[in-house]
Amino acid sequence: MSTPASEYTPRRANWLASSNATAGGLDVDPEALDDFDSIEEIAWDSAPLTYHAPVVETADSKEIAVAVDGVSMVYRVRSSTEYLKAENRFARMVKQVTGSGWAEIPALDEVSFVVNRGESVGVIGTNGSGKSTLMKLLTGKVRPTTGEVYATSTPVMLGVNAALVRTISGRENIKLGCLAMGLSPEQAAEKFDMIVEISGLHDALDMPLKAYSSGMASRLQFAIATAVDPDILLIDEALNTGDAQFRARTKQRLDEVRSKAGCVFLVSHSLGTIKQMCTRVIWIEQGRLLADGDPEWVCSQYEEYTSHKSNDRKRSAQIVYDRTLLKLAPLQLEFSEGTRPTRAG
Ligand SMILES: Nc1ncnc2c1ncn2[C@@H]1O[C@H](COP(=O)(O)OP(=O)(O)OP(=O)(O)O)[C@@H](O)[C@H]1O
């Protein structure tokens, strides 16, 4: 799908190459310079950036499961302070009295990618980067501000928020949950063993739910939610509640979905879970698609980025951001006649 990116020469390397002459023979280790923001400033301006032309991708209707085509999302929310930004005094007073100031919160910016059947895609990014927004758009329940999401079948969001009844047992909750998700009583009975198996709660099945720990309840909710057999499955953070055994069983279930020619999206802050479960990783940062590819590589860039961020090394974080972005070939989607999948929703 992607064209090999031309090699990116880190700016610091360029700077060091030119500075060797002036370094008076001193042996300077580039890595040792990482913490010096002033040096980063010099490095920053010394090398030009090169950007790729977009890769035009013709979507193959036999392979494709989801296509996200130039999607941007801006939330509009009422803001109590927005009136201060009104153009003149009168407008400001009106807004102040009516409280009608609106603030715009950009969440996604021109995101494009294609996911084929059988893929399991991890979605990573720091807090507020736009992962959940992307998931909401994939379900089709929320429309993007611009761009379009296409899917061959309606993606199903698997959350841990399916309602459970506290006063009845886990066993009864499984039956009730399946019926609530639209399964017939026969289908619910068929799925029962699998749900118990995934939840790992064999011994606690007849206890009322109020006696479950929150982790146990989450596992039960998650297991019930997996009873539906969606073609495209979206999971947002749900896997963080379980232990290693629970994750292993869940992986098995996700592999089943994938093997039935479906695809899975998994949002998680746990890179271990992502690497274990996914065949491909998408990194969304500040609303932009920053990387899309091999889980090991994308996660390692992300780890480097977050480590710089958490140590307040803004320049170094920015360098990792830019370097990673340069490896991404921007995608321009093209549908051949009659092959455009339906809009998600
Ligand atoms: N319903 C909403 N109304 C207004 N702004 C929103 C809404 N939902 C999300 N946002 C904003 O959109 C941006 C992206 O949020 P989103 O929840 O998609 O990020 P995230 O990557 O899932 O974050 P986290 O990892 O913390 O769950 C944030 O700036 C957030 O404040």
The ligand as a Gaussian input file, in Angstrom:
#p B3LYP/6-31G(d) Opt

LIG

0 1
 N      -17.822000      14.908000      23.103000
 C      -16.797000      15.758000      23.016000
 N      -17.027000      17.080000      23.005000
 C      -16.016000      17.959000      22.895000
 N      -14.723000      17.603000      22.799000
 C      -14.422000      16.311000      22.812000
 C      -15.456000      15.306000      22.931000
 N      -14.852000      14.089000      22.904000
 C      -13.536000      14.311000      22.782000
 N      -13.253000      15.634000      22.738000
 C      -11.942000      16.274000      22.565000
 O      -11.355000      15.737000      21.394000
 C       -9.967000      15.472000      21.600000
 C       -9.700000      13.993000      21.350000
 O      -10.365000      13.238000      22.364000
 P      -10.442000      11.642000      22.362000
 O      -11.328000      11.224000      23.477000
 O      -10.772000      11.169000      21.002000
 O       -8.920000      11.276000      22.678000
 P       -8.289000       9.875000      23.150000
 O       -7.036000       9.727000      22.342000
 O       -9.286000       8.788000      23.051000
 O       -7.942000      10.196000      24.652000
 P       -7.728000       9.180000      25.910000
 O       -6.506000       8.378000      25.624000
 O       -7.529000      10.118000      27.046000
 O       -8.978000       8.362000      26.024000
 C       -9.659000      15.941000      23.002000
 O       -9.138000      17.249000      22.910000
 C      -10.995000      15.959000      23.712000
 O      -11.025000      16.975000      24.671000

